[in-house]
């Protein structure tokens, strides 16, 4: 039962990343865009599976790098 709850949290935070990425793309250079990704990463760190938070942190790092380019 708990597995589906955390799977839903993972899907929800991944879906939440799309608008954050769009805001990060539209933000002018010099604005700390990483702070927008902090709260979903914090939410994922509360899960029982360490893989989820590591995966999501790597995913957000890739989005930040993509927005920088």
N, C-alpha and C positions, 0 to 999 in steps of 0.2 A: 504494500500500500504506500509506504513512504517513497518508494522509487518513483512512482508516477507524480507525486507532489513535487519532488525536486526536478524531475524532467520538465514539468510545467513551468517551474521557476527558471530553468535554463532557457526554455523557448521564449518565455516572456522577456528575459533580460536580453536575449539576442535580438528580439523584435524591437526592444527599446533602444538598441544600439543604432538602428537606421536613422531615426531623427537626430540623435546625438551626432552621428557622423555628418549629416547634412548641415547641422549648425556649425560643426567644426570646419566644414568646407567653406561656408559663407563668412566665417569670422575673419576679420583682418589679421594679417601677420602680427605677431607680438602678443596676441591674446592667449592666455593659458588654456588651451582646449582640453588638456588632459584632465582638468578638474571636472569636466562634464562626465567623464568615464568613471570617476571615482566612486560615485554612489552605486551604480550597478555592480562594480567589482566588490564593493563592500557587501552588497546583498548576496553575491555569490560566495563570499567567504564564510557566510553563515551556514552553508550547506554541509551535509555530513560527508560528502565526497570531495576529497582534495582535488581530484582531477577536474571537476567543474570549475573551480576557482582558477586553477592554473590554465586551463583551456581558455577561459574567458579573459584572463589577463593577457595571454598571448594574442588573442583575437583583438582586443582593444589596442594593444601595442601595434599590431599590423594596421589597424584603422588610423591610428595617429600618424604612423609613418606614411600611409597613403595620402592622408590629408596634407602632410608636410610637402610632399612632392607636388 
